[in-house]
Amino acid sequence: MNRNRHQETTEITDLILEAAAKARDEIGVVGKQAATAKSVKWPIDCTIGPGLEGAIACESKVGYVNGSEGMLSYRGHDIFELCAYSTYEEVSYLLLHGHLPTATELHEFEQKLINYRHMNKTLRLLMSYPVEEMNAMAALRMGTIFMRQEFTTLDREESKPTLDDAISSDEDSIAMETKPSGESRAIYEFKKRKKRKKKKSGLDDASGLEACYHLIAGVPTITAAITRLRKGMMPYEPLNELGHAANIFYMMNGRRPTPIEERVLDVTLILHADHGMNASTFASMVVASTMSDIYFSVGSGIAALNGPLHGGANERVLHTLREVGSPENAKAWVAETLAKNEKVPGFGHRVYKAYDPRARILGPLAKFHCADCKSEIQDLIATAEQVENAVVGSLAQEKKIFPNVDYYSGVVYTRLGIDPAMFTPLFAVSRVAGWTARVLEYIQNNRIFRPRALYTGKFNQEFTPIDER
Ligand SMILES: CC(C)(COP(=O)(O)OP(=O)(O)OC[C@H]1O[C@@H](n2cnc3c(N)ncnc32)[C@H](O)[C@@H]1OP(=O)(O)O)[C@@H](O)C(=O)NCCC(=O)NCCS
């Protein structure tokens, strides 16, 4: 593992290990897990709620979230260990390849990232738009399309998927509904599927590993350029001697980070890199399953992340903490908010019914990093602690409500000098590793996503000519 980069930030390693020990103490010894999870035999039965809640869409070896215990791992590696000992570069390699890189593999991967960070054509195109007037996520999505044009040959006739490729994952190959007219339970006939030859690296070069590397390296360059263009300033060129997190910091802020700033940003990147079948990951997979390419997939992930139910809660947390105003007001503010049946931003999670492990790391990280800063940020963190105590005191036992990843991330980003409008793009910068890893995995054995809606409309309507309606 890349421990050298952490030599100057051992306090951060220590606080992550402390958080891990605290988690172990509180969770207790969970039933010993088998070395590998079991595969299933399809089709499977599962109970599905609205919004596909409970639906199992695919198998995956990329990451595992245990919501009832509050555990998260990538490719079998516990999130606490990854944050304590590795870097975002190692983690993205791990997500994409399934194993931690050797020193040679890491070096080669880092060289690719260095090359792909430079995107002159993309930035030129981006700069020709009034980015300062745009939603930052819209600008980021547009940037991924420019990146596609800089990279891909997909639009050339010879690179298009063959009919053979297409038909094997076309809608026609979907299991047939034999009673399609509104029954509460679909009855499917699963045709025996022909085994398809595995492709080496996805559909073509715009869906292959190189495109994933290009996106992991390039999305940060675009995000940083948007940060600058929004302020009416020219983007910074990436510096080849800096690592991933340090480059992002440099391109956003125009100065090299201190080792602590670099490490803090790196840890936040690791923590947001993957998280099961969340909406943006699913969106990117749905697009990939149509045999579109990975740039369109990542663009869809960005589009899904733009919605306030997915990205952006950390911005609302900052707003809330400022509204609370001071640590002394926290208790009364929480009591009043809960009495009105309102939700406190940054608490609760659809999957975690225990303390979110990412918040277990971000909380102490925020406190550590803010200890020596201006009083305004110190007030924010002190207020956050008191609001946490009050919410957890009222809701943890009965409703299993704890802080989520967004609760402390906004404070951490603020301390790093990042504008709130860039919080969600920064989430995308990190999640691009998870999106691409899951897409790459899925398309190796692709099947177009095609759930169905339960028809609850009318039948047998008579057609009335327009002048008689
Ligand atoms: C994330 C969230 C949508 C999860 O929703 P969910 O799993 O469907 O949970 P529910 O909305 O069903 O909530 C279960 C109970 O806990 C309460 N609750 C959930 N989140 C709460 C919060 N942030 N503050 C106060 N109460 C909360 C609900 O009011 C509900 O109470 P009830 O049973 O008396 O009706 C929800 O917790 C939320 O809106 N949180 C705030 C926004 C946020 O931080 N989003 C980012 C998530 S990463």
The ligand as an SDF file (V2000), in Angstrom:
LIG
                    3D

 48 50  0  0  0  0  0  0  0  0999 V2000
  -32.3620    9.9940    3.6920 C   0  0  0  0  0  0  0  0  0  0  0  0
  -33.8340    9.7850    3.9630 C   0  0  0  0  0  0  0  0  0  0  0  0
  -34.6080   10.2040    2.6910 C   0  0  0  0  0  0  0  0  0  0  0  0
  -34.0830    8.3100    4.2720 C   0  0  0  0  0  0  0  0  0  0  0  0
  -35.4260    8.0840    4.2440 O   0  0  0  0  0  0  0  0  0  0  0  0
  -36.1090    6.7160    4.7310 P   0  0  0  0  0  0  0  0  0  0  0  0
  -35.1720    5.6210    4.9230 O   0  0  0  0  0  0  0  0  0  0  0  0
  -37.2080    6.5230    3.7790 O   0  0  0  0  0  0  0  0  0  0  0  0
  -36.6070    7.0660    6.1380 O   0  0  0  0  0  0  0  0  0  0  0  0
  -38.0160    7.6530    6.4450 P   0  0  0  0  0  0  0  0  0  0  0  0
  -38.1780    8.9450    5.7240 O   0  0  0  0  0  0  0  0  0  0  0  0
  -39.0410    6.6000    6.2130 O   0  0  0  0  0  0  0  0  0  0  0  0
  -37.8830    7.9290    7.9970 O   0  0  0  0  0  0  0  0  0  0  0  0
  -38.1090    6.9910    9.0230 C   0  0  0  0  0  0  0  0  0  0  0  0
  -38.5050    7.7900   10.2590 C   0  0  0  0  0  0  0  0  0  0  0  0
  -37.3760    8.5650   10.6890 O   0  0  0  0  0  0  0  0  0  0  0  0
  -37.6560    9.9540   10.6090 C   0  0  0  0  0  0  0  0  0  0  0  0
  -36.5290   10.6260    9.9940 N   0  0  0  0  0  0  0  0  0  0  0  0
  -35.8340   10.2050    8.9090 C   0  0  0  0  0  0  0  0  0  0  0  0
  -34.8430   11.0590    8.6160 N   0  0  0  0  0  0  0  0  0  0  0  0
  -34.9400   12.0390    9.5310 C   0  0  0  0  0  0  0  0  0  0  0  0
  -34.2080   13.2080    9.7210 C   0  0  0  0  0  0  0  0  0  0  0  0
  -33.2080   13.5490    8.9090 N   0  0  0  0  0  0  0  0  0  0  0  0
  -34.5610   14.0220   10.7320 N   0  0  0  0  0  0  0  0  0  0  0  0
  -35.5780   13.6970   11.5510 C   0  0  0  0  0  0  0  0  0  0  0  0
  -36.3150   12.5860   11.4060 N   0  0  0  0  0  0  0  0  0  0  0  0
  -35.9990   11.7670   10.4100 C   0  0  0  0  0  0  0  0  0  0  0  0
  -38.8690   10.0810    9.6900 C   0  0  0  0  0  0  0  0  0  0  0  0
  -39.6280   11.2360    9.9710 O   0  0  0  0  0  0  0  0  0  0  0  0
  -39.6150    8.7960    9.9870 C   0  0  0  0  0  0  0  0  0  0  0  0
  -40.3350    8.9740   11.1850 O   0  0  0  0  0  0  0  0  0  0  0  0
  -41.7990    8.3000   11.3420 P   0  0  0  0  0  0  0  0  0  0  0  0
  -41.5330    6.8290   11.2940 O   0  0  0  0  0  0  0  0  0  0  0  0
  -42.2710    8.8040   12.6560 O   0  0  0  0  0  0  0  0  0  0  0  0
  -42.5900    8.7800   10.1720 O   0  0  0  0  0  0  0  0  0  0  0  0
  -34.2840   10.6350    5.1510 C   0  0  0  0  0  0  0  0  0  0  0  0
  -33.6410   10.1760    6.3140 O   0  0  0  0  0  0  0  0  0  0  0  0
  -34.0370   12.1110    4.9410 C   0  0  0  0  0  0  0  0  0  0  0  0
  -34.8270   12.7720    4.2680 O   0  0  0  0  0  0  0  0  0  0  0  0
  -32.9360   12.6730    5.5090 N   0  0  0  0  0  0  0  0  0  0  0  0
  -32.6070   14.0620    5.4000 C   0  0  0  0  0  0  0  0  0  0  0  0
  -32.0040   14.4050    4.0540 C   0  0  0  0  0  0  0  0  0  0  0  0
  -30.5960   13.8550    3.8620 C   0  0  0  0  0  0  0  0  0  0  0  0
  -29.7460   14.0120    4.6990 O   0  0  0  0  0  0  0  0  0  0  0  0
  -30.3770   13.2240    2.7020 N   0  0  0  0  0  0  0  0  0  0  0  0
  -29.0780   12.6850    2.3380 C   0  0  0  0  0  0  0  0  0  0  0  0
  -29.0330   11.2150    2.5090 C   0  0  0  0  0  0  0  0  0  0  0  0
  -27.4150   10.5900    2.1670 S   0  0  0  0  0  0  0  0  0  0  0  0
  1  2  1  0
  2  3  1  0
  2  4  1  0
  2 36  1  0
  4  5  1  0
  5  6  1  0
  6  7  2  0
  6  8  1  0
  6  9  1  0
  9 10  1  0
 10 11  2  0
 10 12  1  0
 10 13  1  0
 13 14  1  0
 14 15  1  0
 15 16  1  0
 15 30  1  0
 16 17  1  0
 17 18  1  0
 17 28  1  0
 18 19  1  0
 18 27  1  0
 19 20  2  0
 20 21  1  0
 21 22  1  0
 21 27  2  0
 22 23  1  0
 22 24  2  0
 24 25  1  0
 25 26  2  0
 26 27  1  0
 28 29  1  0
 28 30  1  0
 30 31  1  0
 31 32  1  0
 32 33  2  0
 32 34  1  0
 32 35  1  0
 36 37  1  0
 36 38  1  0
 38 39  2  0
 38 40  1  0
 40 41  1  0
 41 42  1  0
 42 43  1  0
 43 44  2  0
 43 45  1  0
 45 46  1  0
 46 47  1  0
 47 48  1  0
M  END
$$$$
